[in-house]
C-alpha cells in the first residue's frame, strides 16, 4: 500500500494500515495536530501489543523477504534493524542469519526492552543488542559498519528521508546492503460488499488514512517533500545495484482467531481516530463490525481475510 496509519504501518496508528501493517515497526515519536483535530503523534510504547501481534501475523511475509535478501547478503557480520520496535523482525533476522550479530535500533526504550526480553526467550540474546536513540543521528554510535541495514516501514517517520538514506549508507561496510520496506498496497480484510452499509468501506478508509499520512509527514521535524522513487533515492545516497520486490501476505477466509483479533484491533483504531469525520453510515457499519455479539461482526463473519503486499527496495554500497 502506499502507507497507512493502522501498520508499520507501525503503520502502523501504527505503521499505516499495516501497517496495517503501516508495520510499519517504526522509529517513534511526535505530536502535532491533524487538520481534523486528529493527532499525528504516536505512542509507540502503548502500541506495543498491536505492533507485536501485527509483526507475528505478518511473519510469513517477512520470512519470504528475508530469504530473498539472503540470496544477496551472504554471511553478514552485523545486521542493524533501524526502527526495530519490539524486535519481532529483528528476531527473524537473527534466525535467518545465525552467524550474524543483530542490533535493534529505536527511539523507544520500552520497546527495546521488549526486544531484549524476546531475544532472551527465543535463545539468541548472546548475539543480540539494542541501541536507543533517534535516527539517523544515533547511528554515529555504531562500533563498526554494518553489512546489512534494514529499515522496515520506519523511514517514512523521518522528516528528511533523503538525508536519512545518505546517513544510513555512510554506516554500511563496503559491499554492504541497505534494504528498506516502503510502499506496497493497502491491506484488505473484507469483500467490497459486506452486506451492510455502502460497498467500498475499506477504500473510503484508505482515503482518510492517506490524508492522515500526509499530515503526519508534514508535521515531522525538518520534513522535506520528496518523490517516493525509492530506487532513485537509494542511488542518490551513493548506492548501486538497486532491486525491488513485493511480498504478499495471503491469509484467506475464514480467518483464524489470531487474524480476526488483528483485524478487529486495526479497524477499532480507525474507528477511534476517524470516528468524528466518518460518514455516519460508515461509522455505524464499523460499530457493527466491531461488536462481538453482532452476526455481521468481524468475530462471527465467515468472509474475513488478511491480504497485504509490502515492497522491499535494496541497494549496495560500492566496495
N, C-alpha and C positions, 0 to 999 in steps of 0.2 A: 504494500500500500504505500501511499505517499508517506504517511506518518501517522499517528493517531494517538490522541490522548487517551487511551483506555488506561501495550504496550505499553522492552522498551513504556510499544510503545507502556513492552517502564518500556509505553507509550512510557509515557506507559503509554491528574490521571497519570497514567504511567506511561509509558513509552509510547504513546499513541497507540491506537487501538490495539494493538497487540499488547503492540504494543504489546492496544490489543496486543498485546504483544509487546505498540507503540509499544517488551520489551518495552522497550526499548527503552533493559538492565543498564541503567544510566548513571551518569555523573550528575550530581544532585544539588538542588538549590532554590531559589529565587522567589521573590514575591512581588507581584505587580498586578495592577488591576486589568481586568479584561473589559472590553468595550461594553459588555452587557452586565458588568458587575461581577463577573466570574473572575477568579484569581488564577494567575498562571504560575503561582508558586506551588511547589510540590513538596510535601512532607515525606521524603523517601523512607525514613525510618518507620513511619506509620504505615507505609505501603508495603513493608517487608513481606507480610504473608501473601499478598497478591503477587509480588514480584517472584517469590519462590514458587508459588503454585503455577504461575504462568510459565516460568522457565522449565519447570519439571514437565509440564504438559507438552511444551514445545521441544523436549529433548530429542525426539526423532529427527526434527528439522535440523537442530544444532549438530547432531551426530553426523548427518549427511554433509553438512557444511564443513565440519572439521575433517572428515575423511577426504573431502575434496582438497582442503588446504594441505593435508598430509602428503598429497602426491607432489606438491611443490616444495613444501617445507619439510626437509628430512632431518631428523635428529637435532632439533633445536636445543640450545643450551638454556636460554632464558626466554620465556613467554610472558608477556605483560598484558593483562586484561584491563583496558582503560575504561573506567566507569563500570566496575565489576558488579556493583550492588551486593547482594548477599552471597555471591560466589557460586551459584549453580553452574554457570557456564565455565567459570574458572576451573571447577572440578572436572568438567568434561575434558578440558584441555589437559589436565593432569592425567586423566585416564587414557586419553588418546595418544599422548606423548609421554610414556613412562620414564624416559630418560631426562626429561626437562625439569627445570625449576620454574614454578609458576608464581607470578607476583600479581596480586589483585590490588588495583589502584582505584580509590574512590574518595569522594568528598565527605562521605558519611561514616563516621567512626562506628556507630551501632551496626551498620550493615557489614562492615569489615569484621566486626566481632562475630557476626553470624557466619561469615565466610570461613573464619579460622575454626570455629566450632564444627562446621561442616567438614573441613579438611581432616580434623582430628577424628571425627566419627567415621569417615569413609577411608581413612588409612593412608593419606598422602601428606600429612602435616610436616613430615621431615623434609619435603621439598616444596613447601608452600609458604609464601609470605604475603604480607599486606603493607600498603603504603597509603596513608591518609593525607589528603590534600587536594587542592583544586587543580584540575587540568587546564592548560598543559604545563603550568609552571612547576608542579610537583615532580615532574619527570627529571628535573635537574638533580634530584636526589638519588637517581638510579646509580648503583655501584658500577655497572658496566652496561654496554649497549645490549639491546635485545635482538634476538634472532627472529622473533615474531611479535608484532604489536597488534592487538585485536581491540577494536572499538565497536561493540555491538549495540547499535542504536543509542549511542552516547554522544556522538559528535554533534548532533543537532541541538544538544543542550549547551553548546559553547557558542558564545557570541560571534567570534571571528573564526569561522570554520577553516578558511584557507590558511590563516596563521597557525591554527592548531595542527593542521596536517603537516605544515612545514616543521613545526616543533616536534611532532611525532617522528617524522623522517629523520631528524637530527639525532634521535635517540636509537636509531636502528644500527646494528652492526653492518658492515659492508656485506652485500648479498642477502641481507635480512628482508623480511616481508612485512608490509603493513596491510592489514585486512580490516575493512570497515563494513559493517552491515547497516545499510541505509536504503530506504525505498522498498519497493515491492508493491503489494496490493493490500487494500483494506481487508480485514478479516470478515468472514461471513459465518453466521451462526444459524440462520433460519432461511426458509424459502422466501421468495419475493412476496408471495401472497400467503399469509399465515392464517387466513380465515377470519381474522378480526381486524378492524380498522382498515385504513387505506393500504394497498400494496406499496412496497418500496420503503418501509420504515428504516431499514439499515442505510439505504442510500441517503435519506434525509439526515440521519445521524452523522453520516460521513461528512456532509456539508458543514455541520456545526463543528465537527472536530477539526476540519481544515481551517476554519476561522479561528478556533482556539489555538491551533498550532502556529498560525501566522502571528497571532498576538503574543504567544509565548516567545517566539523568535524575536519579535520587535522589542519585548521587554528585557531581554538578556543584556547584561552589561557589555558595552563595546560591540553591540551587534553590527554585523556587516551583511548586507544582502549579497547573495551570490547565486549564480545559476547552478542548479544541482546536477551538473555534469561531473559525476564523481571520478570517472577515469581521467578527465581533463584536469580536475583539481589535484589528483594524485600526481599527474605528470608535472603540474606547476610546482609541486613540492620537491621536484628533482628525482622522482622515482620513475622506473621503467617497467616495461612488460606488464601493462595493466590487463587485468582479466575481470570479467563479471559473470556471475551465475546466480540464478534464483533457485531457492529451495522451498519445497512445498510441505506443509503440514496438512494432512487429509485424514480427519477423524470423522468417518461417515455416521449418519444417523442409523440407528438410535444411539445417541451419545452415552458415554459412560457417566457414572455418578460424578467422577472427578471432572470430566469435561463440562457437565451441567453446572457444577459448582463454579467453575471458572466463567462460564457464560453468564450465570446469574450475577456474579460479582462484577463482571465487566459492564453489563447493562445497568446494574444498580449504580455504579459510579457515574455513568452517563445520565441516568435519571437525576442523580443528586446535583450534577454540575449544570445541566441544561434544563432542569425541570421548569424554571420560571419563564423560559423563552420557547419551550416546545409548543407546537400546535396542541391545543387541548385534547384533541382526539388521539394524537400520538402519545401524549402523556398518559392518558387513560389506558392505552394499549400496553405501554411499558409497565404500568402498575399491575395489570393483569398478568403479564409475563413474569413479573417478579413475585407474584402471590403463590406460595407453595401449595395452597389449597385449591387454586383455580385449575380446572381441567385444561385450560388453554395456556397454563403457565409453563415456564421452562422445565420445572421439575417433573412435569407429567406429560409433556408432549412427546410424540414419537419421531418428530421430524427435526430435532435439534442436532446440529453437527458443528464441527470446527474446521474451517478451511482457511488457510493463510499462506501467503507467499512472501518470503523475505529475500532480499538481494544482497549478495556479498561482492565487494569490489576489492581487488588486491593489486599490489604493485611492489616492485623490488628495488632496493637501494643498490646502485651500481657498486660493484666490488672495487 
